[in-house]
Amino acid sequence: MDIHWEPGAEISVRTEGNTVLISANAPGLVSLAGILKTLAKGKMGDHVHLDRYNSLEEGSAELILEKTDL
């Protein structure tokens, strides 16, 4: 899956109880929008793993985005 990251993108994911908070600067939000658009055009089961090792800020919870037929 072709994912494009905008220069300077910063994204963090935090969880507290049943709440998930995704915080991002403008380039991070544009990058997330691109990922969602790519997933929307993909096939069922396509997914993207985002974590502190490949795209999220240090201390972030892992985020998995997946296309389903819900």
N, C-alpha and C positions, 0 to 999 in steps of 0.2 A: 504494500500500500504506500503510495507516494504522499508523504507528509512534509509540508513546508512550514518552517519556523520563521517568523518575522524577526529581523535583527532586534536584539534587546528584549525579547519576550521574557517575561517573568510571571510564573504561575505558581500558586501554592494551594494545597488542598488540606483542610482541617476537618476533623470530625469531633463532635461532642454530643454524646447520646445519639438521638435519631436525626441530628442535624449535620449536614455537610455544607461547608463554606468553601467556595472556590473564589479565590482572590487573584486578580490579574491586572497588569498594566495594559495600556491600549494595544501594544504589539502582541501581548499574550492573549487578549480577547480575540484579536483578528486571527491568530494562530489556531485557537480553539474552534472558532467559527469555520475555518478551513477544514479542520479535522472532521467536524460534524457534517459538513457538506460532502466531503469525500466518503464518509461512512454511509450517508444517505443514498449515494449513487452506487454503493457496493452491493454485495449479496448478503443474504441472511447469514448470520454468524461471524461476519467480519468484525474485528474488534481491534482496539488500540489500548496498550498498557502504558500508562504514564506514571512515572515514579521519580524519586529524587536522583536516581542514577542516570536517567535519560532525558529528563525535560522539566521536572518540577523543582521547586526550591528545596533546600535542605530542611528536613523536619516534616515534609509533606507526607500525607497518607497516600497510598497508591490509589490511582483512579483508573478504572477500566470502562471504556466506552464501547458498546456493542450494538450492532444492528439486529433487531429482532422483528417479528411480525405481530407484536402485541396489539 
